[in-house]
Amino acid sequence: MWGDIRRIDTAYDAALLRAKILDVDVNFHTLRHTFASHYVMRGGSLVKLQVILGHASIRTTQIYGHLAPDHLSGATAILEGLGASEINAQPTHGAVESSERLVTLHAPVAQLDRASDF
């Protein structure tokens, strides 16, 4: 088996020379990392990638998690509607009218940023 790996490694090194890629940071392991990155970017499962790469722990595989297309989608959705019960409330001291809702000076920064008159 090791003979086969050496042949692959030798062929890889020869291809790098032919392509004039002489960067010392490019090695055979780069292909493995590139495959894993593209696999996750195209929606591949981290659990399946763990098996493919042979990682003993999912924690090792999770370094690719940030590349998933839906990695952070919906992460702030839990904040939608924050202060919605105050939409029809009368302004009080220290409040600003917004086209969306009443925004108090004690509101989260993201909500203050959305106030059109602040």
N, CA, C and O atoms as a GROMACS GRO file, in nm:
protein
  472
    1MET      N    1   0.080  -0.119   0.000
    1MET     CA    2   0.000   0.000   0.000
    1MET      C    3   0.086   0.127   0.000
    1MET      O    4   0.055   0.221  -0.073
    2TRP      N    5   0.191   0.130   0.080
    2TRP     CA    6   0.276   0.249   0.086
    2TRP      C    7   0.340   0.278  -0.049
    2TRP      O    8   0.366   0.394  -0.081
    3GLY      N    9   0.365   0.176  -0.126
    3GLY     CA   10   0.421   0.197  -0.259
    3GLY      C   11   0.326   0.277  -0.346
    3GLY      O   12   0.370   0.364  -0.421
    4ASP      N   13   0.196   0.249  -0.338
    4ASP     CA   14   0.096   0.322  -0.415
    4ASP      C   15   0.092   0.470  -0.374
    4ASP      O   16   0.083   0.558  -0.459
    5ILE      N   17   0.099   0.496  -0.244
    5ILE     CA   18   0.096   0.633  -0.195
    5ILE      C   19   0.219   0.709  -0.243
    5ILE      O   20   0.210   0.825  -0.282
    6ARG      N   21   0.333   0.643  -0.240
    6ARG     CA   22   0.455   0.710  -0.287
    6ARG      C   23   0.445   0.745  -0.435
    6ARG      O   24   0.492   0.850  -0.478
    7ARG      N   25   0.383   0.655  -0.514
    7ARG     CA   26   0.366   0.683  -0.656
    7ARG      C   27   0.275   0.803  -0.678
    7ARG      O   28   0.302   0.888  -0.762
    8ILE      N   29   0.166   0.810  -0.601
    8ILE     CA   30   0.074   0.924  -0.611
    8ILE      C   31   0.147   1.052  -0.571
    8ILE      O   32   0.135   1.154  -0.638
    9ASP      N   33   0.220   1.046  -0.461
    9ASP     CA   34   0.292   1.162  -0.412
    9ASP      C   35   0.397   1.208  -0.514
    9ASP      O   36   0.414   1.328  -0.536
   10THR      N   37   0.465   1.113  -0.575
   10THR     CA   38   0.566   1.145  -0.676
   10THR      C   39   0.500   1.208  -0.798
   10THR      O   40   0.550   1.306  -0.853
   11ALA      N   41   0.387   1.153  -0.840
   11ALA     CA   42   0.316   1.209  -0.955
   11ALA      C   43   0.265   1.350  -0.922
   11ALA      O   44   0.269   1.439  -1.007
   12TYR      N   45   0.219   1.369  -0.800
   12TYR     CA   46   0.171   1.501  -0.757
   12TYR      C   47   0.286   1.602  -0.760
   12TYR      O   48   0.270   1.714  -0.811
   13ASP      N   49   0.400   1.564  -0.706
   13ASP     CA   50   0.517   1.653  -0.706
   13ASP      C   51   0.560   1.686  -0.848
   13ASP      O   52   0.597   1.800  -0.877
   14ALA      N   53   0.557   1.587  -0.937
   14ALA     CA   54   0.594   1.610  -1.077
   14ALA      C   55   0.495   1.706  -1.144
   14ALA      O   56   0.536   1.791  -1.223
   15ALA      N   57   0.365   1.693  -1.112
   15ALA     CA   58   0.264   1.784  -1.168
   15ALA      C   59   0.286   1.926  -1.119
   15ALA      O   60   0.269   2.022  -1.196
   16LEU      N   61   0.324   1.942  -0.993
   16LEU     CA   62   0.353   2.076  -0.940
   16LEU      C   63   0.470   2.139  -1.015
   16LEU      O   64   0.467   2.257  -1.048
   17LEU      N   65   0.573   2.059  -1.040
   17LEU     CA   66   0.690   2.111  -1.114
   17LEU      C   67   0.652   2.151  -1.255
   17LEU      O   68   0.692   2.257  -1.303
   18ARG      N   69   0.573   2.066  -1.323
   18ARG     CA   70   0.530   2.098  -1.459
   18ARG      C   71   0.445   2.225  -1.461
   18ARG      O   72   0.454   2.304  -1.555
   19ALA      N   73   0.364   2.246  -1.358
   19ALA     CA   74   0.278   2.364  -1.350
   19ALA      C   75   0.354   2.486  -1.294
   19ALA      O   76   0.299   2.595  -1.283
   20LYS      N   77   0.481   2.464  -1.261
   20LYS     CA   78   0.566   2.569  -1.204
   20LYS      C   79   0.509   2.625  -1.074
   20LYS      O   80   0.517   2.745  -1.046
   21ILE      N   81   0.451   2.536  -0.995
   21ILE     CA   82   0.404   2.573  -0.862
   21ILE      C   83   0.512   2.529  -0.765
   21ILE      O   84   0.526   2.410  -0.734
   22LEU      N   85   0.588   2.624  -0.717
   22LEU     CA   86   0.704   2.593  -0.634
   22LEU      C   87   0.684   2.637  -0.489
   22LEU      O   88   0.779   2.637  -0.411
   23ASP      N   89   0.562   2.675  -0.454
   23ASP     CA   90   0.531   2.721  -0.318
   23ASP      C   91   0.548   2.604  -0.220
   23ASP      O   92   0.493   2.496  -0.241
   24VAL      N   93   0.623   2.627  -0.114
   24VAL     CA   94   0.648   2.520  -0.016
   24VAL      C   95   0.523   2.486   0.064
   24VAL      O   96   0.516   2.380   0.125
   25ASP      N   97   0.423   2.576   0.066
   25ASP     CA   98   0.301   2.549   0.140
   25ASP      C   99   0.202   2.461   0.062
   25ASP      O  100   0.101   2.419   0.118
   26VAL      N  101   0.232   2.432  -0.064
   26VAL     CA  102   0.146   2.345  -0.144
   26VAL      C  103   0.205   2.205  -0.139
   26VAL      O  104   0.317   2.181  -0.184
   27ASN      N  105   0.127   2.114  -0.084
   27ASN     CA  106   0.173   1.975  -0.077
   27ASN      C  107   0.056   1.881  -0.105
   27ASN      O  108  -0.055   1.927  -0.133
   28PHE      N  109   0.079   1.755  -0.099
   28PHE     CA  110  -0.025   1.658  -0.131
   28PHE      C  111  -0.146   1.673  -0.039
   28PHE      O  112  -0.259   1.652  -0.082
   29HIS      N  113  -0.122   1.709   0.085
   29HIS     CA  114  -0.231   1.728   0.181
   29HIS      C  115  -0.322   1.844   0.139
   29HIS      O  116  -0.439   1.849   0.178
   30THR      N  117  -0.270   1.938   0.059
   30THR     CA  118  -0.349   2.050   0.009
   30THR      C  119  -0.470   1.999  -0.070
   30THR      O  120  -0.578   2.057  -0.062
   31LEU      N  121  -0.452   1.891  -0.146
   31LEU     CA  122  -0.564   1.833  -0.222
   31LEU      C  123  -0.675   1.786  -0.129
   31LEU      O  124  -0.793   1.807  -0.158
   32ARG      N  125  -0.638   1.724  -0.020
   32ARG     CA  126  -0.736   1.674   0.078
   32ARG      C  127  -0.815   1.791   0.136
   32ARG      O  128  -0.938   1.784   0.148
   33HIS      N  129  -0.745   1.898   0.174
   33HIS     CA  130  -0.810   2.015   0.232
   33HIS      C  131  -0.900   2.084   0.128
   33HIS      O  132  -1.010   2.127   0.160
   34THR      N  133  -0.852   2.093   0.004
   34THR     CA  134  -0.931   2.154  -0.102
   34THR      C  135  -1.058   2.074  -0.129
   34THR      O  136  -1.166   2.131  -0.144
   35PHE      N  137  -1.045   1.941  -0.134
   35PHE     CA  138  -1.163   1.856  -0.153
   35PHE      C  139  -1.264   1.880  -0.042
   35PHE      O  140  -1.382   1.899  -0.070
   36ALA      N  141  -1.218   1.878   0.083
   36ALA     CA  142  -1.309   1.894   0.197
   36ALA      C  143  -1.378   2.030   0.192
   36ALA      O  144  -1.498   2.040   0.219
   37SER      N  145  -1.304   2.134   0.159
   37SER     CA  146  -1.360   2.268   0.150
   37SER      C  147  -1.469   2.276   0.045
   37SER      O  148  -1.578   2.328   0.072
   38HIS      N  149  -1.442   2.226  -0.074
   38HIS     CA  150  -1.540   2.231  -0.183
   38HIS      C  151  -1.660   2.140  -0.154
   38HIS      O  152  -1.773   2.174  -0.190
   39TYR      N  153  -1.638   2.028  -0.090
   39TYR     CA  154  -1.746   1.936  -0.052
   39TYR      C  155  -1.846   2.009   0.038
   39TYR      O  156  -1.967   2.000   0.016
   40VAL      N  157  -1.796   2.078   0.138
   40VAL     CA  158  -1.884   2.149   0.232
   40VAL      C  159  -1.949   2.269   0.164
   40VAL      O  160  -2.068   2.295   0.186
   41MET      N  161  -1.875   2.343   0.082
   41MET     CA  162  -1.931   2.460   0.014
   41MET      C  163  -2.046   2.422  -0.079
   41MET      O  164  -2.133   2.504  -0.109
   42ARG      N  165  -2.047   2.298  -0.125
   42ARG     CA  166  -2.154   2.252  -0.213
   42ARG      C  167  -2.266   2.182  -0.136
   42ARG      O  168  -2.352   2.117  -0.195
   43GLY      N  169  -2.262   2.196  -0.003
   43GLY     CA  170  -2.372   2.143   0.078
   43GLY      C  171  -2.351   2.005   0.136
   43GLY      O  172  -2.445   1.945   0.188
   44GLY      N  173  -2.230   1.952   0.128
   44GLY     CA  174  -2.202   1.820   0.182
   44GLY      C  175  -2.214   1.816   0.334
   44GLY      O  176  -2.188   1.916   0.401
   45SER      N  177  -2.252   1.704   0.386
   45SER     CA  178  -2.271   1.685   0.530
   45SER      C  179  -2.137   1.673   0.602
   45SER      O  180  -2.046   1.603   0.556
   46LEU      N  181  -2.125   1.743   0.716
   46LEU     CA  182  -2.002   1.732   0.796
   46LEU      C  183  -1.985   1.591   0.851
   46LEU      O  184  -1.873   1.542   0.863
   47VAL      N  185  -2.094   1.526   0.886
   47VAL     CA  186  -2.086   1.389   0.939
   47VAL      C  187  -2.033   1.294   0.832
   47VAL      O  188  -1.948   1.209   0.860
   48LYS      N  189  -2.082   1.308   0.710
   48LYS     CA  190  -2.033   1.224   0.600
   48LYS      C  191  -1.887   1.258   0.568
   48LYS      O  192  -1.808   1.169   0.539
   49LEU      N  193  -1.853   1.386   0.574
   49LEU     CA  194  -1.714   1.426   0.549
   49LEU      C  195  -1.621   1.367   0.653
   49LEU      O  196  -1.508   1.328   0.621
   50GLN      N  197  -1.667   1.360   0.776
   50GLN     CA  198  -1.586   1.297   0.882
   50GLN      C  199  -1.550   1.154   0.844
   50GLN      O  200  -1.436   1.110   0.861
   51VAL      N  201  -1.648   1.082   0.792
   51VAL     CA  202  -1.625   0.943   0.751
   51VAL      C  203  -1.530   0.938   0.631
   51VAL      O  204  -1.437   0.857   0.628
   52ILE      N  205  -1.555   1.023   0.533
   52ILE     CA  206  -1.471   1.025   0.412
   52ILE      C  207  -1.325   1.054   0.447
   52ILE      O  208  -1.235   0.988   0.397
   53LEU      N  209  -1.304   1.153   0.534
   53LEU     CA  210  -1.167   1.191   0.570
   53LEU      C  211  -1.104   1.100   0.674
   53LEU      O  212  -0.982   1.100   0.693
   54GLY      N  213  -1.188   1.021   0.743
   54GLY     CA  214  -1.136   0.930   0.844
   54GLY      C  215  -1.102   0.996   0.977
   54GLY      O  216  -1.020   0.946   1.053
   55HIS      N  217  -1.166   1.110   1.003
   55HIS     CA  218  -1.141   1.177   1.131
   55HIS      C  219  -1.205   1.099   1.245
   55HIS      O  220  -1.319   1.054   1.233
   56ALA      N  221  -1.133   1.082   1.354
   56ALA     CA  222  -1.185   1.010   1.470
   56ALA      C  223  -1.291   1.093   1.542
   56ALA      O  224  -1.382   1.037   1.604
   57SER      N  225  -1.280   1.224   1.535
   57SER     CA  226  -1.372   1.312   1.607
   57SER      C  227  -1.436   1.412   1.511
   57SER      O  228  -1.368   1.464   1.422
   58ILE      N  229  -1.565   1.438   1.528
   58ILE     CA  230  -1.634   1.537   1.446
   58ILE      C  231  -1.575   1.676   1.470
   58ILE      O  232  -1.584   1.763   1.383
   59ARG      N  233  -1.514   1.698   1.585
   59ARG     CA  234  -1.454   1.829   1.615
   59ARG      C  235  -1.345   1.863   1.514
   59ARG      O  236  -1.329   1.979   1.477
   60THR      N  237  -1.272   1.763   1.469
   60THR     CA  238  -1.168   1.786   1.369
   60THR      C  239  -1.232   1.830   1.238
   60THR      O  240  -1.181   1.920   1.171
   61THR      N  241  -1.342   1.768   1.202
   61THR     CA  242  -1.411   1.797   1.076
   61THR      C  243  -1.480   1.932   1.080
   61THR      O  244  -1.500   1.994   0.976
   62GLN      N  245  -1.518   1.978   1.197
   62GLN     CA  246  -1.594   2.102   1.210
   62GLN      C  247  -1.516   2.226   1.167
   62GLN      O  248  -1.574   2.333   1.154
   63ILE      N  249  -1.386   2.213   1.144
   63ILE     CA  250  -1.311   2.329   1.095
   63ILE      C  251  -1.361   2.373   0.958
   63ILE      O  252  -1.336   2.486   0.916
   64TYR      N  253  -1.432   2.284   0.888
   64TYR     CA  254  -1.486   2.316   0.756
   64TYR      C  255  -1.628   2.370   0.765
   64TYR      O  256  -1.684   2.412   0.663
   65GLY      N  257  -1.688   2.370   0.882
   65GLY     CA  258  -1.828   2.408   0.900
   65GLY      C  259  -1.860   2.549   0.855
   65GLY      O  260  -1.969   2.574   0.804
   66HIS      N  261  -1.768   2.641   0.872
   66HIS     CA  262  -1.794   2.780   0.833
   66HIS      C  263  -1.808   2.797   0.683
   66HIS      O  264  -1.853   2.902   0.637
   67LEU      N  265  -1.771   2.697   0.606
   67LEU     CA  266  -1.780   2.705   0.461
   67LEU      C  267  -1.916   2.662   0.407
   67LEU      O  268  -1.945   2.680   0.289
   68ALA      N  269  -2.000   2.605   0.494
   68ALA     CA  270  -2.132   2.560   0.451
   68ALA      C  271  -2.216   2.679   0.406
   68ALA      O  272  -2.215   2.783   0.471
   69PRO      N  273  -2.288   2.664   0.293
   69PRO     CA  274  -2.364   2.777   0.241
   69PRO      C  275  -2.468   2.831   0.338
   69PRO      O  276  -2.501   2.949   0.334
   70ASP      N  277  -2.520   2.747   0.425
   70ASP     CA  278  -2.622   2.792   0.519
   70ASP      C  279  -2.568   2.806   0.661
   70ASP      O  280  -2.644   2.803   0.758
   71HIS      N  281  -2.437   2.820   0.673
   71HIS     CA  282  -2.371   2.823   0.803
   71HIS      C  283  -2.436   2.920   0.901
   71HIS      O  284  -2.463   2.882   1.015
   72LEU      N  285  -2.461   3.041   0.860
   72LEU     CA  286  -2.519   3.140   0.951
   72LEU      C  287  -2.656   3.189   0.906
   72LEU      O  288  -2.710   3.283   0.964
   73SER      N  289  -2.712   3.125   0.802
   73SER     CA  290  -2.843   3.172   0.757
   73SER      C  291  -2.946   3.152   0.867
   73SER      O  292  -2.953   3.047   0.930
   74GLY      N  293  -3.023   3.254   0.890
   74GLY     CA  294  -3.125   3.248   0.992
   74GLY      C  295  -3.074   3.271   1.133
   74GLY      O  296  -3.152   3.265   1.228
   75ALA      N  297  -2.946   3.298   1.147
   75ALA     CA  298  -2.888   3.313   1.281
   75ALA      C  299  -2.948   3.430   1.357
   75ALA      O  300  -2.958   3.425   1.480
   76THR      N  301  -2.987   3.534   1.286
   76THR     CA  302  -3.046   3.649   1.354
   76THR      C  303  -3.198   3.650   1.346
   76THR      O  304  -3.261   3.744   1.396
   77ALA      N  305  -3.258   3.549   1.284
   77ALA     CA  306  -3.403   3.544   1.270
   77ALA      C  307  -3.474   3.544   1.406
   77ALA      O  308  -3.587   3.590   1.416
   78ILE      N  309  -3.407   3.494   1.509
   78ILE     CA  310  -3.470   3.491   1.640
   78ILE      C  311  -3.494   3.631   1.695
   78ILE      O  312  -3.572   3.649   1.788
   79LEU      N  313  -3.426   3.730   1.638
   79LEU     CA  314  -3.442   3.867   1.683
   79LEU      C  315  -3.555   3.941   1.612
   79LEU      O  316  -3.595   4.049   1.655
   80GLU      N  317  -3.606   3.885   1.501
   80GLU     CA  318  -3.714   3.951   1.428
   80GLU      C  319  -3.835   3.967   1.517
   80GLU      O  320  -3.870   3.877   1.594
   81GLY      N  321  -3.898   4.081   1.507
   81GLY     CA  322  -4.017   4.108   1.586
   81GLY      C  323  -3.986   4.159   1.725
   81GLY      O  324  -4.077   4.183   1.804
   82LEU      N  325  -3.859   4.176   1.757
   82LEU     CA  326  -3.821   4.227   1.887
   82LEU      C  327  -3.885   4.364   1.906
   82LEU      O  328  -3.864   4.454   1.824
   83GLY      N  329  -3.961   4.381   2.010
   83GLY     CA  330  -4.029   4.507   2.034
   83GLY      C  331  -4.157   4.523   1.955
   83GLY      O  332  -4.214   4.632   1.954
   84ALA      N  333  -4.205   4.417   1.890
   84ALA     CA  334  -4.325   4.426   1.807
   84ALA      C  335  -4.447   4.466   1.889
   84ALA      O  336  -4.539   4.528   1.834
   85SER      N  337  -4.451   4.435   2.016
   85SER     CA  338  -4.566   4.471   2.098
   85SER      C  339  -4.573   4.620   2.121
   85SER      O  340  -4.675   4.672   2.166
   86GLU      N  341  -4.464   4.692   2.089
   86GLU     CA  342  -4.459   4.836   2.110
   86GLU      C  343  -4.495   4.915   1.983
   86GLU      O  344  -4.490   5.038   1.986
   87ILE      N  345  -4.531   4.850   1.875
   87ILE     CA  346  -4.554   4.917   1.747
   87ILE      C  347  -4.658   5.028   1.760
   87ILE      O  348  -4.636   5.139   1.710
   88ASN      N  349  -4.769   5.002   1.825
   88ASN     CA  350  -4.876   5.100   1.835
   88ASN      C  351  -4.870   5.182   1.964
   88ASN      O  352  -4.961   5.260   1.991
   89ALA      N  353  -4.767   5.165   2.041
   89ALA     CA  354  -4.756   5.237   2.168
   89ALA      C  355  -4.724   5.384   2.142
   89ALA      O  356  -4.664   5.418   2.041
   90GLN      N  357  -4.765   5.468   2.234
   90GLN     CA  358  -4.734   5.611   2.227
   90GLN      C  359  -4.589   5.631   2.268
   90GLN      O  360  -4.541   5.563   2.358
   91PRO      N  361  -4.519   5.723   2.202
   91PRO     CA  362  -4.380   5.749   2.241
   91PRO      C  363  -4.372   5.796   2.386
   91PRO      O  364  -4.456   5.872   2.434
   92THR      N  365  -4.270   5.749   2.453
   92THR     CA  366  -4.245   5.790   2.590
   92THR      C  367  -4.114   5.864   2.594
   92THR      O  368  -4.044   5.872   2.493
   93HIS      N  369  -4.079   5.918   2.708
   93HIS     CA  370  -3.953   5.992   2.722
   93HIS      C  371  -3.836   5.905   2.676
   93HIS      O  372  -3.824   5.790   2.717
   94GLY      N  373  -3.748   5.960   2.591
   94GLY     CA  374  -3.630   5.887   2.545
   94GLY      C  375  -3.661   5.790   2.433
   94GLY      O  376  -3.581   5.699   2.410
   95ALA      N  377  -3.773   5.804   2.363
   95ALA     CA  378  -3.808   5.711   2.255
   95ALA      C  379  -3.808   5.784   2.122
   95ALA      O  380  -3.825   5.906   2.116
   96VAL      N  381  -3.788   5.708   2.016
   96VAL     CA  382  -3.785   5.763   1.881
   96VAL      C  383  -3.887   5.686   1.798
   96VAL      O  384  -3.892   5.563   1.805
   97GLU      N  385  -3.968   5.758   1.720
   97GLU     CA  386  -4.063   5.692   1.630
   97GLU      C  387  -3.987   5.635   1.510
   97GLU      O  388  -3.901   5.703   1.454
   98SER      N  389  -4.017   5.516   1.473
   98SER     CA  390  -3.958   5.452   1.356
   98SER      C  391  -4.072   5.410   1.266
   98SER      O  392  -4.184   5.388   1.313
   99SER      N  393  -4.047   5.399   1.135
   99SER     CA  394  -4.151   5.352   1.044
   99SER      C  395  -4.189   5.209   1.075
   99SER      O  396  -4.298   5.165   1.038
  100GLU      N  397  -4.103   5.136   1.142
  100GLU     CA  398  -4.130   4.997   1.175
  100GLU      C  399  -4.185   4.978   1.315
  100GLU      O  400  -4.277   4.899   1.336
  101ARG      N  401  -4.130   5.050   1.413
  101ARG     CA  402  -4.170   5.029   1.552
  101ARG      C  403  -4.115   5.140   1.640
  101ARG      O  404  -4.030   5.218   1.597
  102LEU      N  405  -4.163   5.145   1.761
  102LEU     CA  406  -4.110   5.238   1.859
  102LEU      C  407  -3.974   5.187   1.905
  102LEU      O  408  -3.959   5.069   1.938
  103VAL      N  409  -3.877   5.273   1.906
  103VAL     CA  410  -3.743   5.233   1.943
  103VAL      C  411  -3.701   5.314   2.065
  103VAL      O  412  -3.700   5.437   2.061
  104THR      N  413  -3.668   5.246   2.173
  104THR     CA  414  -3.624   5.316   2.293
  104THR      C  415  -3.473   5.329   2.292
  104THR      O  416  -3.404   5.257   2.221
  105LEU      N  417  -3.423   5.421   2.372
  105LEU     CA  418  -3.278   5.440   2.380
  105LEU      C  419  -3.210   5.322   2.446
  105LEU      O  420  -3.087   5.309   2.439
  106HIS      N  421  -3.287   5.236   2.509
  106HIS     CA  422  -3.230   5.118   2.574
  106HIS      C  423  -3.241   4.995   2.485
  106HIS      O  424  -3.212   4.883   2.529
  107ALA      N  425  -3.283   5.014   2.361
  107ALA     CA  426  -3.300   4.903   2.267
  107ALA      C  427  -3.163   4.854   2.221
  107ALA      O  428  -3.064   4.928   2.230
  108PRO      N  429  -3.158   4.731   2.171
  108PRO     CA  430  -3.032   4.680   2.117
  108PRO      C  431  -2.982   4.769   2.002
  108PRO      O  432  -3.062   4.834   1.934
  109VAL      N  433  -2.852   4.772   1.982
  109VAL     CA  434  -2.791   4.856   1.879
  109VAL      C  435  -2.850   4.827   1.743
  109VAL      O  436  -2.876   4.921   1.667
  110ALA      N  437  -2.873   4.700   1.708
  110ALA     CA  438  -2.928   4.666   1.576
  110ALA      C  439  -3.063   4.732   1.556
  110ALA      O  440  -3.095   4.776   1.446
  111GLN      N  441  -3.144   4.738   1.661
  111GLN     CA  442  -3.275   4.799   1.649
  111GLN      C  443  -3.260   4.950   1.632
  111GLN      O  444  -3.333   5.012   1.555
  112LEU      N  445  -3.167   5.009   1.704
  112LEU     CA  446  -3.144   5.153   1.691
  112LEU      C  447  -3.096   5.187   1.551
  112LEU      O  448  -3.135   5.291   1.496
  113ASP      N  449  -3.013   5.102   1.493
  113ASP     CA  450  -2.962   5.127   1.358
  113ASP      C  451  -3.075   5.130   1.257
  113ASP      O  452  -3.064   5.197   1.154
  114ARG      N  453  -3.183   5.057   1.285
  114ARG     CA  454  -3.294   5.048   1.190
  114ARG      C  455  -3.391   5.165   1.203
  114ARG      O  456  -3.477   5.182   1.117
  115ALA      N  457  -3.378   5.245   1.307
  115ALA     CA  458  -3.468   5.359   1.325
  115ALA      C  459  -3.434   5.467   1.222
  115ALA      O  460  -3.319   5.512   1.214
  116SER      N  461  -3.532   5.507   1.145
  116SER     CA  462  -3.504   5.602   1.037
  116SER      C  463  -3.480   5.743   1.087
  116SER      O  464  -3.408   5.819   1.022
  117ASP      N  465  -3.538   5.783   1.201
  117ASP     CA  466  -3.528   5.920   1.249
  117ASP      C  467  -3.424   5.938   1.358
  117ASP      O  468  -3.412   6.048   1.412
  118PHE      N  469  -3.349   5.836   1.391
  118PHE     CA  470  -3.254   5.845   1.502
  118PHE      C  471  -3.122   5.897   1.456
  118PHE      O  472  -3.030   5.911   1.538
   0.00000   0.00000   0.00000
